[in-house]
Amino acid sequence: MREAMRRLAAAKWKGLFAALFFGGMAAVGHEPFGLYTVSIVAFALGLGLVLDAPSWKRAGVLGWMVGTGFFAVQWSWLVNPFLVDIKAHGWMAPFAVILLAGGMALYWGAASALAALVRPALRWVALPIALGLAEYVRAWAFTGFSWGGPGLIWIDTPVAQIAAWIGAYGLGWVTLFFAALIYVAIYSRWLRVGVVAAGVALAGFGFLADQRPLPPTTENVLRLVQPNAAQHLKWEPDWVMTFFERATALSSAPAEGREPDLVVWPETSIPALQGQAPLLEERAFRSAAPAPLVAGIQRREGSTYRNSIVYYDAPGEPAWIYDKHHLVPFGEFVPFGNQLAKVGIRGLAQQAGYGFEEGDGPVIHQLPGTLGKALPLICYEAIFPRDIRGAKGRADMILQLTNDAWFGTFSGPQQHLVHARFRAIEFGLPLARAANTGISAMIDAKGNVTAALPLNEAGFLDAALPAPLPPTVYAQIGDLPFIVALSALFAGLLAFARRKSVDPVAAPL
């Protein structure tokens, strides 16, 4: 098999298609499939091709193809936002998945090429380290796009709980290391023992992490409102008030148990700029009363527009406002937008010119009574752990308001929910999620969904608010120590390779 893999890695086109295929199969560990065992095997074979590449250049190309397949299958939902308004944005749809997947995979290609400079006997250690570091870069560079990643395949297993110590990025590195170990163990008897030991350790640590007892659920009840406003109709004049009336009716519906302590509407659910339709805002508040209301709205400040969350505990001006600070490139803003707008290139959700203006950053806000403090997030801010760590202090809960109607129904909303669940695990905080078309959910501090509304159904969810856990290790130290450790280890491997260079084809593992 080893010789067959080497020949495949060296074969000009067959090797590329094999790498693309293995990368694509690795993505089926993500929702909606959840086949993490298939993902591990596919990663092992994809990394094996990179490890058996005849040169560092070939390793870089193969790594790029593995990444392209992985991201393209995982992000297939990305065509949906461009199909909402086909006349304006439909032409972009063919490029959305291909260009973004191929662009993000460049990080994997560069990492694979660098890892190929390490001695062959240690290359299987260097490759997952380099790819793990590449994932950190992907999450930060050019505002970052950390959607997905190898570690998220474990969400419905105890292994996911390890993220409370090392985060989802660290868990991604562990996943790739385990996959690389599986591949090299095929050719090394002593490494087969290592595979067994690593598998036992992974399962064991996950099991122990999963034993953390959850504190009793609080007595507070949140009502999560899901008006189910289809994106292609959401801003149509004939439908705007229909969806608004639906939201107010759901807010004022009788409770089956305890009356809600807080009502939460999803992103941009009040269909007017804040302050420009006060009667609408008052109706929204009164539909939730006597409970206060948290709702998504857009607002204008001078010549700029903002995607915001407002909190009303009385009629009139909101008690506090949160402005989204981590905006979606080419969604909520376009670089050089004023110029590009002249040739018809606009962000999918932008108001005018270069689009929305970013807020000041993550801010914790006070809620009434025993609800404590909440960290509000809008839409894809929940895929970035740093947007939670960046807040001063510690919240008692995370509030995510989102409009996943942009993402279609096949995989986007399900994957977005997985990200929210990982943020709960990483920080030991409950997360309440109100989504326009779903999936609205209450998530406990270990990432378990305690209650949910399905996709594309209008309704409300009265859910008890879980209690937070003590601050996790990851919440206290973040990613930096892990990045430093991996960087130092990789630098050491490269230095060792420079001292003693060997033939990458002839050398044994």
N, C-alpha and C positions, 0 to 999 in steps of 0.2 A: 504493500500500500504506500509505503514511503516514496518509492520511486515513481509510482503513479501520480502522487501529489506533486512531486517535484516537476514531472513532465507537464502536468496541468498548469502549475504556476508559471512555467516558462512558455507555454503555448500562447501565442499572441492573442488570439480572439477567444479560444475556449477558456483560457484562464480568466479573462475579463468577465465573460458571461457567468462562469462558475462563481466568481467572487460576488457578482451582482446578485446571483440567485441565493447564495448562502446568506448574504446580508438581508435580502428580502425575507427569507424564512426566519431569520433571527427576530424580525419584527412581530411575528405572530405571538410572541410572549406578551405583547401589549393588548389592551382592550381593542376590539370586542372579543378577541379570541382567548387570550389568557393562557396560551399553551407554553408555559415557561420551560418545560422540559425540551420541547422542540427548539426553543430559542437557544438554550444552552448548547445543544448539539450543533445547531447551525453556526453559532459563534465559534465553537471549537474548530469546525471545518473551515470557516472563513479566515480565522486567525492562522490556521494551519497553512493555508495558501500563502499568506503574507510571510510566515516564518520560513517557508521553503522557497521563497523567491530567489532567483539567481543573483540579484543585485539590489542595491538600495533603491535605485530608480524604479525597478520593477515592483519592489515591495511597496513603494509609495503609491504607485498606480493601483495595485491590487487593494491596498488599504482604502484608497479613495473609492473604489468600486464597491467594496463591502459596505462602507458608510453610506454611499448613495442608495444602494438597495435597502438598507436598514431604514433610512430616513424616508425614502420615497413611499414604501409600503405603509409605514407608520403614519405619514402625513398625507395620505391620499385624500383626507377630508378637506385639504386646503383648496381644492377646486371650488368648493361650495360658496365661499364668500364672493367669488368673482361671477357667480351665476345668478346672484340676487338681482342685479341690474345688468342684464346681458348686453344691452346696447352700449352702456358706458364702460363696463369692465370685462365683458365676456372674452375679449381678445387676449386678456392676460391669463386666462385660465390654463391654457396649455403650458405656459411657462412657470406657473406657480409652484407646482410640485417639483418639476424637473430642475429648475434653476435653484430653488431653495435647498432641495435635497443635495444636489451636486455641490452647491456652495458650502453648505455646512460640512459636507463630507471631506472638503479640502483639509479641515483640521485633522481628520483621521488619516488622510493621505500623508500629510507632513509628519504626523506622529509615527506612522509606519516606516517612512523613509529614515527618520532619525533612529528608530529602534533597530533598523537593519545595520547600523554602524557598530552595534554592540557585538561582542564575540558570540558566535552561533550557540555555544553551550549555554549562554545566559540570555539569549535573545527572547526566549519564551517568558522570562521575567520582565525584560525591558519593554516588550510590546504592550502588555496591559497597563504598565505604568505610564507609558507615553500616551496611550489612548485615554487613560483616566485624566491626565493633565489636559489633554485636548478637550475633554468635556467641560472642564472648568473654564477654559478659554472660550468655548462656544457659549457658555452661560453669561460671559461678561463682555466680550468684544462687540463693539458697535451696538451698544445697548443690550446685547445678549439675546439669544433665543434658546432657552433651555427646555423646550418642550420635548418630552420623551427622554430616552436615555436607557442604558442597559439595566440599571438598578430597579426601574419601575416595574419590571416583569414580575417581581415578587409580591405585589400588593396583597394578594389574598392568601399569603402564606405567613407563618411566623417569622420568616427571614426578613420581612419588611420592617419588623420592629428594630432591627439593627440600625436603622436610620436614626433612631433616637440618640445614637452614639456618634455615627460618622456621616450622617446625612445621606440623601439620595445619590449625590455624586460619589461619595465614598463607597456606597453600596454598589454603584456601577463599576468602579474599579475592581472590587472584590469579585463581581460577576465575571468580568473579563479575565481576571487572573485564574479563576476556577475553570473557565472554558479553555484557556491556553494550557493549563495543567492537564486537562483531559486529553488534549491533542498530543502533547509530547509523551504522555504516559503510554500511548500506544506502542512507542518504540523503546521504552525504558521500564524494566521490571521494577526497579526501586521507586520510580515515580508513580507507579500504580498504587503503591502503598500510600504515597502522598495524596493521590486523588481521593482514596477512601478517607484518609485523615482529614482532608480539607472539607469533604462532604459532611462528615460527622461534625466537624467544628462549625460549619455554616449552619447546619440544622440545630446543633446544640445551642449555639449563641442565640439563634432566633427563638428557640424554645424558651430559654432562660429570660430573654428580653420580653417575651410575650407573657411571662408570669407576673409582670408588674401589676399589682392590684389597682383597679380604678376606684377612685373615691365615689361615694354615693352620688347619684344624679341630683342636681339642685331641684328646688321646687319651682323655679322659673320656667315659664312656657313662652316660646317664641312662635308666632304665626308667620310662616313663610308663604308668600303669595306668588302663584305661578299663573299669569294671565294667558299664556300661550299665544303670544302675538307673532304670527309668522313674519319673518323678516321682509319678504317682498310686499307685505301688506301693512307693516307696522306704521309707516309714515304716510300711507295713502289717505287723502282727506275723508273718504267714505268710511274708513276703518279706524282712524285714530281714536275717536271718542268711544267706539265700540269696545276697544281694548281697555281704555281708561275706565269705562263704566263696569267692565268685567272685573277689573282690579278692585274698584271700590266695593262692589258687591261681595267679592271674596273676603275683603277685609272686615266687612260688617256682618258676615254670616255668623249665626249662633255657634258658640263653642260646644263641643260634645262633653268636655270636662272642664277643667279650670280655665278661666278667662285668660287670654294671652297677656303677658307683661310687656311685650314689644311686638309690633307688626313690621315685617320687612318686605319691601317691594324690590324687584330686580333692577338691573341697570337700565337707565333712560326710560323708566316706566311712567314718569310724569311728562306728558307730551307738550311741554312748553318750556321756554327758557326761564330759569329761576327768576322770580320777581316780575316777570312780564305778564303772567296770568295768575294773579293772586287768588282769584276765586277757585281755580283748579287746584291750587296747592291747599287751600283751606278745605275743599271737598275731600281731598285725599286724606288730610289729617283727621277730619271728622268721621270718615269711614272707619278709621282705626280706633278712634277714641272709645273708651277712656285710655286705652294704651297709646303710648307714643309711637311715632312712625319713623322708620328709616327707609328712604327711597332714592332711586337713581334719577338724576335729572341732568340736563345740560344747562350751562349758564354762560353769560357773556360778561366779560370784565374789560371795559374799554373796547379795544379793537380785537381782543382775543376771546376765544371760546374754550370752555373747559368741560370735561366729562366729570361729573361730580356726584357726591352722595350728600343728601340733606337729612337732618334729624329735627323733627318737630315734636315738641312736648306741649305746645300750645298753638293756637291759631296765629298766623302772621309770619314774621321772619323766622327762619330756622334757628335753633339754638346753636348748632354748629354745622359746618360744611367741610367736607373733605374733597379735595381735587385730585383726580388720578395723576400720578407723577411718572409712572412707567408706561409710556405710550407705545402703541403698536406701529412700528415703521411701515409705511405704505398702507396702513389701515387708518390710523388716527392722525398721522402727519406724513408728509413726504419731504425728504431733504431737498432744499432749494424749491420748495413747493410753489412759491409765487411765480417763479419762472416756468416750472414744468406745467403749472395749471394752464398757461397760455397755449400749450400744445395738447391739452386734453388729458394730462396725467394728474390724477387726483387720488388721495387716499380714499379707501372704501367708505370710511365713516366720518370723514372730515367735514367741517362746516364750510370753510372758505379758505382760499389761499393755501398757506402751508398747513392748515388744519388746527387741531387742538393745541393749547398751551399746557405744558406740564405743570403739575402742582409742586409744592415745596418738599414733598417727601412723605414717607410713612409717619402717621401721627396717631397716637392712642387717644381715644375720646371716652368721656364718662357717659355711662348709661344710668337710668334711674334705679333707685332702690338697691336691691341685692344683685342686680345684673352685673354690677362692677364695671370694668373698663373693657372697651372693645377696640380692636385694630381693624378698621375698614379697609377692604381691598376691592378693586374694581376689575372684573374679568381676569385677563391673563396675568395680572400682578401676582396671582396665587401660584404661578409656576416658578417664581423666583424666591428662594429662601432668604436672599439678602433683603428683600422688601419687607420681611418680617423682622429680621435681626436689626435692620436699620432704624427701627423705632426706639425712642428713648423710654426706658422702663419696660415693664412686662404687662401685657394685657391679660384679662381673664378669659377672653374668647376672641376668635377671629370672625369677622363678618365679611363674606364675599358676595357681592352683588354682580351678576353677570348676565350677558345676553348670548347664550350659546346657540341661538337661532342661526347665527352666521355659519355654524360648523356642520350643518347637515344633521343626519341622524345615525349614520353608520358607525363612526368611531370617534369623531371629534368631541362630542359632549361626554362620552364615557372616559376618554383619556383625560379630559379636563378635570373630571371628578377624581380620578386617580391622583392627579397632582395635588388637589385639595386635601385628600386623605394623607398624603405624604407630609404635607406641611403640618397637619395635626400631629403625626407621629414625631416629626423632628423637634417640635417645640412643646409637645405635651399639652396642647391646648385644644379645647373643643372648637369646632368650626361650623357655623351656620351659613348655609348657601342658598340664596334665592336666585333662581335662574328663570329667565323669561319663558322659555319653552321646555325647561328641564335640563338637567336633572337637579331639582331642588332637594336638599338633603340636610339632615343634622348628623354631624360626625363627632364621635367622642375623641378623647385625647390620645387614643391608640389607633386612630384611623378607621375605626369601625363605623359603618353607616347604621345609625340607630333608627332612622326613619327617612323615607324618601318619596318623592312624587315622580312617576315615570315620565319619559319624554312625550312631548306633544299632547299633553292633557292639561286642561285648565283645572285649577283647584287650589286648595290651601292645605298647609300641613301645620297642625298644632303639635309641636314637639317639645318635650322637656329638655332643658339645657343641661348637658353633661358638665361635670365639674372638671377643672384643670388638674393636671398632675404637677408635681414639683418641676422646676426647670430641668430639662434634659441636659446631658453632657453636650450635645450638639448645640443647644440653645445658648450655652455658656461660652463655647470655644469656637463655634462655626467651622468654616472650611480651611482657614489659614494654616493651622498646624498640620493638617493633612497635606495641603499643597506643598508646604515647605519640606515635609518628610519625603514625599514622592519625588520632588524636584532634586533633593540632595541624593537620594538613592539612584535616580536616573543619571545624574551628573557623575556619580561614582562609577556606574557601569560604563558610561562613555569614556571616562578617563582610563579605566582598566583596558578597554578595547584599544585605545590609542597606544598603550604600552606594548600590547601583544596582539598584533593583527594576524588573523588566520583566514584561510580560504573559506568563504561562506558556503560553498557547495560541498567541499570535501569533508569539512569538519563534522564530527559526530555531535549529537546532542549531549 
